[in-house]
């Protein structure tokens, strides 16, 4: 799979692949799409978290087809993801904050509301976003503790956290780490996929 696709043909991430529980299917580590490989192509056996590839399920195509596959352009006016708890990562914001993320075609904003330790109203142009991913508490604790500081000891190892990386006005990379709750937790992967699509189309 890596020989033909350094990046997943569905989600375009380079996290790699693993053998599926349905051996010998191969699964993307990121979006969870599954394929059955043949000498002359591959068949999609399991759809991704992105969902738009459902029409390709149980269909076999050549490697060239999968290499030329394009995501549909995102159709978005604006979408709110709440509640969302900021837990650290940014050099200017050291305390936790409760609020929501507002996603628009040209920007992503985090704004506090209700009871919160600090006040934040941070709007990031999509063109300045450098990466977005979902990591577990274990990945956060061991890989990003130096960026997040003391809050890393609070992370629950099996909880999924949203990590947003962007370039600020000084050219410095900043990271925002959030713990989604409630409805936001169920929609976290949709948010990641939308931001990735918007970022790609803004380049």
NUPA-970425 format. One line per 3 residues: for each residue x, y, z of C-alpha. Coordinates in nm, 2 decimals, padded with zeros to 4 digits. Layout:
N
X,Y,Z ~ ... .
END
This chain:
203
00.00,00.00,00.00 ~ 00.28,00.24,00.09 ~ 00.45,00.16,-00.25 .
00.15,00.30,-00.43 ~ 00.02,00.56,-00.18 ~ 00.24,00.75,00.05 .
-00.08,00.94,00.15 ~ -00.42,00.79,00.19 ~ -00.63,00.84,-00.13 .
-00.93,00.93,00.08 ~ -00.81,01.16,00.36 ~ -00.47,01.25,00.21 .
-00.29,01.20,00.55 ~ 00.05,01.02,00.57 ~ -00.01,00.84,00.90 .
00.02,00.50,00.72 ~ -00.18,00.18,00.72 ~ -00.25,-00.13,00.93 .
-00.39,-00.47,00.86 ~ -00.77,-00.46,00.92 ~ -00.94,-00.70,01.16 .
-01.09,-00.84,00.83 ~ -00.76,-00.97,00.70 ~ -00.62,-00.93,00.44 .
-00.79,-00.58,00.41 ~ -00.56,-00.28,00.47 ~ -00.69,00.01,00.67 .
-00.59,00.38,00.69 ~ -00.47,00.47,01.04 ~ -00.64,00.81,01.02 .
-00.98,00.79,00.84 ~ -01.02,00.41,00.88 ~ -01.10,00.34,00.51 .
-01.04,-00.02,00.41 ~ -00.92,-00.18,00.09 ~ -00.86,-00.52,-00.05 .
-00.55,-00.51,-00.27 ~ -00.51,-00.69,-00.61 ~ -00.22,-00.70,-00.85 .
-00.40,-00.45,-01.08 ~ -00.59,-00.23,-00.84 ~ -00.79,-00.24,-00.52 .
-01.15,-00.25,-00.39 ~ -01.29,-00.03,-00.11 ~ -01.43,-00.27,00.15 .
-01.50,-00.02,00.43 ~ -01.59,00.35,00.41 ~ -01.39,00.62,00.58 .
-01.49,00.85,00.87 ~ -01.53,01.12,00.60 ~ -01.83,00.95,00.45 .
-01.81,01.10,00.10 ~ -01.66,00.77,-00.03 ~ -01.97,00.56,00.03 .
-02.05,00.55,-00.34 ~ -01.72,00.37,-00.40 ~ -01.79,00.09,-00.16 .
-01.75,-00.27,-00.29 ~ -01.61,-00.14,-00.62 ~ -01.28,-00.23,-00.76 .
-01.07,00.03,-00.95 ~ -00.72,00.06,-01.08 ~ -00.44,00.21,-00.88 .
-00.44,00.50,-01.12 ~ -00.81,00.57,-01.05 ~ -00.74,00.59,-00.67 .
-00.44,00.82,-00.73 ~ -00.65,01.06,-00.94 ~ -00.94,01.05,-00.69 .
-01.04,01.40,-00.57 ~ -01.23,01.50,-00.27 ~ -01.56,01.68,-00.33 .
-01.53,02.05,-00.26 ~ -01.66,02.14,00.09 ~ -02.00,02.30,00.11 .
-02.01,02.51,00.42 ~ -02.16,02.84,00.53 ~ -02.07,02.81,00.89 .
-02.08,02.54,01.16 ~ -02.06,02.56,01.54 ~ -01.89,02.29,01.75 .
-01.98,02.31,02.12 ~ -01.91,02.27,02.40 ~ -01.53,02.28,02.35 .
-01.28,02.30,02.63 ~ -00.94,02.46,02.55 ~ -00.69,02.28,02.77 .
-00.36,02.44,02.66 ~ -00.08,02.45,02.40 ~ -00.08,02.82,02.30 .
00.21,03.04,02.43 ~ -00.03,03.33,02.52 ~ -00.31,03.12,02.68 .
-00.20,02.91,02.98 ~ -00.53,02.85,03.15 ~ -00.82,02.63,03.06 .
-01.13,02.79,02.89 ~ -01.47,02.67,02.80 ~ -01.64,02.78,02.48 .
-01.71,02.69,02.12 ~ -01.54,02.66,01.78 ~ -01.70,02.84,01.49 .
-01.59,02.72,01.14 ~ -01.65,02.94,00.83 ~ -01.51,02.89,00.48 .
-01.23,03.13,00.54 ~ -01.17,03.11,00.92 ~ -01.19,02.90,01.24 .
-01.26,03.08,01.56 ~ -01.25,02.98,01.93 ~ -01.46,03.19,02.16 .
-01.52,03.15,02.53 ~ -01.87,03.17,02.68 ~ -02.03,03.11,03.02 .
-01.80,03.01,03.31 ~ -01.44,03.02,03.19 ~ -01.10,03.08,03.36 .
-00.99,03.32,03.08 ~ -01.15,03.51,02.80 ~ -01.06,03.41,02.44 .
-01.18,03.53,02.10 ~ -00.92,03.39,01.87 ~ -00.99,03.40,01.49 .
-00.75,03.21,01.26 ~ -00.77,03.25,00.88 ~ -00.79,02.91,00.71 .
-00.48,02.99,00.50 ~ -00.28,03.01,00.82 ~ -00.38,02.66,00.95 .
-00.09,02.42,00.92 ~ -00.24,02.11,01.06 ~ -00.54,01.96,01.25 .
-00.57,01.62,01.40 ~ -00.73,01.41,01.67 ~ -00.49,01.25,01.92 .
-00.55,01.05,02.23 ~ -00.45,01.16,02.58 ~ -00.16,00.91,02.56 .
-00.03,01.07,02.24 ~ -00.07,01.42,02.38 ~ 00.10,01.34,02.71 .
00.41,01.19,02.56 ~ 00.45,01.39,02.24 ~ 00.33,01.74,02.33 .
00.39,01.78,02.70 ~ 00.66,02.04,02.64 ~ 00.41,02.25,02.43 .
00.12,02.22,02.67 ~ 00.29,02.24,03.01 ~ 00.13,02.13,03.33 .
-00.21,02.06,03.18 ~ -00.06,01.74,03.02 ~ -00.08,01.56,03.35 .
-00.46,01.60,03.35 ~ -00.51,01.44,03.01 ~ -00.71,01.12,03.02 .
-00.52,00.86,02.82 ~ -00.82,00.72,02.62 ~ -00.98,01.06,02.56 .
-00.96,01.21,02.21 ~ -00.82,01.57,02.19 ~ -00.83,01.81,01.90 .
-00.49,01.96,01.81 ~ -00.50,02.27,01.58 ~ -00.16,02.41,01.46 .
-00.14,02.74,01.29 ~ 00.10,03.02,01.20 ~ 00.05,03.34,01.39 .
00.11,03.70,01.26 ~ 00.48,03.68,01.37 ~ 00.54,03.36,01.17 .
00.55,03.14,01.49 ~ 00.37,02.81,01.50 ~ 00.11,02.80,01.77 .
-00.09,02.50,01.89 ~ -00.44,02.49,02.04 ~ -00.54,02.17,02.22 .
-00.91,02.11,02.29 ~ -01.12,01.85,02.47 ~ -01.45,01.82,02.29 .
-01.76,01.74,02.50 ~ -02.12,01.64,02.44 ~ -02.23,01.70,02.08 .
-01.88,01.83,01.98 ~ -01.73,01.50,02.07 ~ -01.95,01.32,01.82 .
-01.87,01.57,01.55 ~ -01.49,01.60,01.60 ~ -01.39,01.40,01.30 .
-01.63,01.59,01.08 ~ -01.46,01.91,01.19 ~ -01.11,01.78,01.12 .
-01.21,01.67,00.77 ~ -01.38,02.00,00.69 ~ -01.08,02.20,00.80 .
-00.85,01.98,00.60 ~ -01.06,02.03,00.29 ~ -01.09,02.40,00.34 .
-00.71,02.43,00.40 ~ -00.64,02.24,00.08 ~ -00.87,02.45,-00.13 .
-00.72,02.77,00.01 ~ -00.37,02.68,-00.11 .
END
